[in-house]
Amino acid sequence: MGVESPPARRFLGQPRALVHLFGVEMWERFSFYGMQGILLIYLYYTAEQGGLGLDQTSAAGIVGAYGGTVYLSTILGAWLADRVAGSERVLFVSAIVIMCGHIALAVLPGYAGVIVGLLFVAFGSGGLKANATSVVGTLYDEHDPRRDAGFSIFYLGINLGALFGPLLTGLVQSAWGFHWGFALAALGMAIGLTQYAFGRKNLPPEASVVPHPLPRRRAWMIVVLAMVAVATIALLIATRLITATNLVGWVIGATVLSAVAYFVVILSSPPLDGTERSRVYAFIPLFIASVAFWSLYQQQFTVLTIYSDERLNRDLFGWEMPVPWVQSINPVFIIVLSGVFAAIWTKLGERQPSTPVKFALGTAIMGVAFLLFIPFSGGGPNSTPLLGIIAILLVFTIAELLLSPIGLSVTTKLAPARFHTQMVALFFLSVALGTAMAGLLAQFYSADNEVAYFGVLGGIAIVLGAALAGGSRGVLRLMAGVR
């Protein structure tokens, strides 16, 4: 049961408690995207430029693997929330872990800072992401017409952070170096953590509920399994079975296995009734479409970063714009258009397109965005005009708003009661797989094969979107009353 605020204490027409989640997610995204805006170039820039001097292929693979691990770790965060501590408590601790990761990147030199910092940020972000979304879901009843609009406003907070993070860390990195950029990301997370610490008491009791508590007698088994997992990963790294080059492949494999296992566990759970099981089946085609979408969209942090560094004309009246600033273009469009989309869905009410149709449109339009790179193919360094990239990222944004906030919302509506947060983790697993794929696919990109690269990937996304649109009525039937 969601909370209902008196009209005077609402936040943009939504439950007042949304403001606290809006704030912590905004600052977490500031730190996350601020750090990620300079991460790839930190890895492949030379030592003279302040970087680590990796080759671009390995650097892109690491960024993809890290991004995939962020979303893969939502499994752990969701499990801790559903079985041990509840979503709200896991969210709070995760914010602390994230801040520690950014501090490590700022103060530890070389690869030590990268390893420690990225691990902390990845696992902390995984815990925060799944649980922040789940807590937002507790603010609304299942059929509250404000639900999609509320998630769109929450998504606005994400993109405010995503806008200012790369802008400010990019400026700081250009002026004082990479480690000062990472320090600014740590400061942003500290501000968000402080704000949330004061506001968390206003969240509804449902946010702290542990839906399926773990029996105490099984706790020691979980500790042993965790230790075995850590030891196994350490052994694989020590024996060089896991390297910087193949790390992204391991993350993809782990994500696929995790997603399959999750679907099997949820669908085979005896307490599920027929309606709940049907809704989980309906989520499968949405999951596949989401993977396709994110495998293209997340190339903003791999291919588009390299493209911006080498192919984009970043001259602004004689001043060269920092590379990370390109990653702030998409959030500008999100900020402008998210309110428009929220108003459209609210105005249309029951007449708005169904969720499967929105997913189909988002996937296909993302494919169109990739095709728009083709007219600029074949040029030399600094040959692509900034206005061209801005136009392409506008199409990215339209596709994103048709799929990402809608995906968060529909996941909480389709989730069985006993697997509420873990279904949110399943949605983030689709993002994990797509993000890792973005790192893998980036290894095949070069200036010499741009037509084939953008054309094939864009065409595949369009075909998948068309297939989902054709099967949308069948998916709706499986959704059993959820649109």
ROMI-771988 format. One record per residue (C-alpha): residue in three letters; x, y, z. Coordinates in steps of 0.2 Angstrom, whole numbers, plus 5000, padded with zeros to 4 digits. Layout:
BEGIN
ALAXYZ/...
END
This chain:
BEGIN
MET500050005000/GLY500850174995/VAL500850325005/GLU499650475001/SER500350645006/PRO499150795009/PRO499150904994/ALA500151045002/ARG501550915006/ARG501650834989/PHE503250844978/LEU502750904960/GLY501050824962/GLN501850654969/PRO502050584987/ARG503150704997/ALA504350555001/LEU504950554983/VAL505950704985/HIS507250614997/LEU507450474984/PHE507550604970/GLY508950684979/VAL510050534984/GLU509850464966/MET510350634958/TRP511950644968/GLU512350464966/ARG512150494947/PHE513250644948/SER514650544955/PHE514350394944/TYR514250484928/GLY515550614933/MET516850474936/GLN516250374921/GLY516450524910/ILE518350524913/LEU518650344916/LEU518950284898/ILE520150414893/TYR521050394910/LEU521350214905/TYR521950244887/TYR522750414889/THR524650414890/ALA525650444906/GLU526150614899/GLN524250654898/GLY523950594916/GLY523250424910/LEU523750234912/GLY524250204894/LEU523150054890/ASP522650014872/GLN520850074867/THR520249894865/SER520649834883/ALA520150004890/ALA518449994882/GLY518249814888/ILE518649864906/VAL517350004905/GLY516049884898/ALA516449754911/TYR516349884925/GLY514649944919/GLY514049774917/THR514649734935/VAL513749884942/TYR512049814936/LEU512549634939/SER512849674957/THR511049724959/ILE510749544962/LEU511649554978/GLY510849714983/ALA509149644979/TRP509449484988/LEU510049575004/ALA508549685003/ASP507249545001/ARG508149425013/VAL509149515026/ALA508949705028/GLY507549785018/SER507749905003/GLU507950065013/ARG509350005024/VAL510349925010/LEU510150085000/PHE510950185014/VAL512450075016/SER512650064998/ALA512850254997/ILE514250245009/VAL515150104999/ILE515050214983/MET515850364992/CYS517250254998/GLY517550194980/HIS517650364973/ILE518850414987/ALA519950264982/LEU520050324964/ALA520550494970/VAL521950454982/LEU522650284976/PRO523850294961/GLY523850184946/TYR522950014944/ALA522749994963/GLY521550144963/VAL520650074948/ILE520349904955/VAL519849954972/GLY518850104967/LEU517850024953/LEU517449874964/PHE516749984978/VAL515850094966/ALA515149944956/PHE514449844971/GLY513850004980/SER512950064964/GLY512149894962/GLY511449894980/LEU510850074978/LYS510050064960/ALA508949914963/ASN508349974980/ALA508050154976/THR506850094962/SER506049974973/VAL505750104987/VAL505050224974/GLY503750084970/THR503250074988/LEU502550254987/TYR501150204975/ASP499750074974/GLU499849964959/HIS498450054949/ASP498950234955/PRO498850334939/ARG500250444945/ARG501450294945/ASP502250314927/ALA502350504930/GLY503250484947/PHE504550364939/SER504850494925/ILE505150634938/PHE506250514948/TYR507150484931/LEU507350674930/GLY508350674946/ILE509550544938/ASN509850644923/LEU510150804933/GLY511550714941/ALA512050644924/LEU512150814917/PHE513150904929/GLY514350764933/PRO515250754917/LEU515250944915/LEU516150974931/THR517250824932/GLY517750864914/LEU518251034919/VAL519150984934/GLN520050844925/SER520650964911/ALA521251094924/TRP522050994938/GLY522050804932/PHE521050644933/HIS521250614952/TRP520450784956/GLY519050734945/PHE518750574954/ALA518850684971/LEU517450794965/ALA516350634961/ALA516750574979/LEU516150754986/GLY514550734976/MET514150564984/ALA514550635001/ILE513250774998/GLY511950654993/LEU512250535007/THR512050685020/GLN510450735012/TYR509750565012/ALA510250525030/PHE509150675036/GLY507650625025/ARG507550435026/LYS506450435042/ASN505050505031/LEU504950355020/PRO503450235022/PRO503650085033/GLU503549965017/ALA505250025012/SER506049945027/VAL505049775026/VAL506049615023/PRO504849525012/HIS505649345013/PRO506749345029/LEU508249225028/PRO508149095042/ARG509649125055/ARG510248945053/ARG510648975035/ALA511649125037/TRP513249035039/MET513048945023/ILE512849115014/VAL514449175022/VAL515449025016/LEU514749044999/ALA515249224998/MET517049175004/VAL517149044991/ALA516549154977/VAL517849294982/ALA519249154983/THR518749084966/ILE518849254958/ALA520549294966/LEU521249124959/LEU520549164942/ILE521449334942/ALA523049264949/THR523149124936/ARG522749254922/LEU521149164917/ILE520349334919/THR521349474911/ALA520949654906/THR520649584888/ASN519349444892/LEU518549524908/VAL517049584898/GLY516749404892/TRP516749344909/VAL515449474915/ILE514349434900/GLY514349244904/ALA514049284923/THR512549394918/VAL511749274906/LEU511849134919/SER511249244933/ALA509749304922/VAL509249124917/ALA509449064935/TYR508349204942/PHE506949174929/VAL507048984934/VAL506949024953/ILE505549144952/LEU504449044940/SER504748884949/SER504248954966/PRO502748864973/PRO501949014981/LEU501649104965/ASP499949094958/GLY499449084940/THR499249274937/GLU501049304945/ARG501849174935/SER501049234919/ARG501649414922/VAL503449344924/TYR503349254908/ALA502749424900/PHE504349504906/ILE505449394896/PRO505149474879/LEU505349644888/PHE506949584895/ILE507649534878/ALA507149704870/SER507949794885/VAL509649704882/ALA509649754864/PHE509249934868/TRP510549954881/SER511949864871/LEU511750014859/TYR511350154871/GLN512750114883/GLN514050134869/GLN513950324874/PHE515350274887/THR516350164875/VAL516250194856/LEU515550374857/THR516850424869/ILE518250364857/TYR517250444843/SER517150614852/ASP518950604856/GLU519550574839/ARG518150614826/LEU517150754834/ASN517450934830/ARG517451004848/ASP517951174844/LEU516851304853/PHE517351484847/GLY519251434848/TRP519051334864/GLU519151144864/MET517651064873/PRO518250924885/VAL517850754879/PRO516750714894/TRP515550854890/VAL514750754876/GLN514050634889/SER513050784896/ILE512150814880/ASN510950674883/PRO510450724900/VAL510050894894/PHE508750824882/ILE508150704896/ILE507850854908/VAL506850944894/LEU505850804888/SER505550694904/GLY504250814910/VAL503450814893/PHE503350624892/ALA502650624910/ALA501350744905/ILE500850644889/TRP500650484899/THR499650574912/LYS498550664900/LEU498250504889/GLY497950394905/GLU497150224899/ARG497350284881/GLN499250284881/PRO500250154871/SER500449984881/THR502149944889/PRO502549814875/VAL502249944862/LYS503350074871/PHE504749954872/ALA504649914854/LEU504650094849/GLY506150124861/THR507149984853/ALA506850024835/ILE507150214838/MET508850164846/GLY509250074830/VAL508750224820/ALA509950324830/PHE511450214825/LEU510950224807/LEU511150414809/PHE513050394811/ILE513250324794/PRO513150494784/PHE514650554794/SER515650394791/GLY517350404781/GLY517850574788/GLY519550614796/PRO519950684813/ASN518750814819/SER517650794804/THR515950764813/PRO515050924817/LEU514450944835/LEU512750984829/GLY512650814821/ILE513050724837/ILE511850834846/ALA510450774834/ILE510950594836/LEU510850604855/LEU509150684854/VAL508550524845/PHE509450424859/THR508450524872/ILE506750484863/ALA507150304863/GLU507750304881/LEU506150394887/LEU505050264879/LEU505950114887/SER507050154903/PRO505850234915/ILE504350134908/GLY505449974911/LEU505750024930/SER503850054932/VAL503249894924/THR504449794933/THR503749844950/LYS501949814943/LEU502349634936/ALA503449584951/PRO502649444962/ALA502549504980/ARG503849384987/PHE505149434973/HIS504749624972/THR506549694973/GLN507349544965/MET506249574949/VAL506949754949/ALA508649664949/LEU508049564934/PHE507749724925/PHE509449784929/LEU510149624924/SER509549664906/VAL510549834908/ALA512049734914/LEU512049624899/GLY511749764887/THR513149874895/ALA514349734895/MET513949694877/ALA514249884873/GLY516049854880/LEU516249694869/LEU515549774853/ALA516649924855/GLN518149814852/PHE517449784834/TYR517349974831/SER518550074820/ALA518550224809/ASP518750104794/ASN517150004797/GLU515950134803/VAL514650094789/ALA514549914793/TYR514649934812/PHE513250064814/GLY512249984800/VAL512149804806/LEU511849854824/GLY510549984820/GLY509649864808/ILE509649724821/ALA508849834834/ILE507449894822/VAL507049714817/LEU506949664836/GLY505849814839/ALA504649774825/ALA504549594831/LEU504049654848/ALA502749764841/GLY502049624831/GLY501849514847/SER501249654858/ARG499549584860/GLY500149414866/VAL501349494878/LEU499849604885/ARG498849444888/LEU500249374898/MET500349534908/ALA498649494915/GLY497849664917/VAL499449764918/ARG499749884904/
END
